[in-house]
Every structure is written in C-alpha cells, then in structure tokens.
Amino acid sequence: MKLENSFLHRIVQAVKRGLTPKPKQQCRACGEWFKSSQLDPEGFCRESNRWGA
C-alpha cells in the first residue's frame, strides 16, 4: 500500500508542476500575452518588431 501511495503522490506532484502557470508578459505594441523569453528587453514581441511597432 505504501508503494501505491508513493506512486500516486508522484503522479499528482508531476501534474501539479505541469499545471503551474508560467509568468507571461503583455507586448507593449499589440497587447498579446507572451512568455518573457518571447519578448525583447523593451517588452515588444517579435511580430511587432518585424512590423516596426
């Protein structure tokens, strides 16, 4: 029984880690939400940079 509970506990923990929201930031030009790695240091997305916003 202990092994079964440990196994279920690991599954639950993995699901919780997968469901934690990633911090997102809003593009200053288009207003869409992106992961911070998708925005440049000024806060603009690649698409806005492409169109010169």
N, C-alpha and C positions, 0 to 999 in steps of 0.2 A: 504493500500500500504506500509506503514511503516513496518508493521509486516512482510510482504513478503520479503522486502529488508533485514530486520534483519535476517530472516531465511536463505536467500540465502547467506548473508555475513558470517553467522556461518558455513555454509557448505563449502564455499570457504576457510575460515580460517582453518577448520579441514583438508581439502585436502592438503593445503599448508604445514601444520605441518607434515602430514603423508609423504610428498614427500621430506622433507628436508633430504639431505644425512647425514648419520651417519658417524662420523670420523672413518676411517679404517687405520690400520697399516699393513705393509708388514712383513711377517715372515722372519727372517734373514736366515733361512736354505732353505726353499722350495720356497720362493718368492710369495706364495699365500697371498691374502689380507684378513684380519680378523678384526672383531670388537676388540677394545683394550681389552675388557673383556675376549676374547678367547685366548689371548697371555699371557705368563708368564712374569714376570718383566724383563727378559733378551731379550724378543722380539721373542721367539720361540713358535710355535703353539703346540697343544697337540700331533698332529701326529708326528711332528719332535722330540718331547721329547720322544715319545714312541719308535722311532727307533734309539734314541741316537745321533741325529744330533747335 
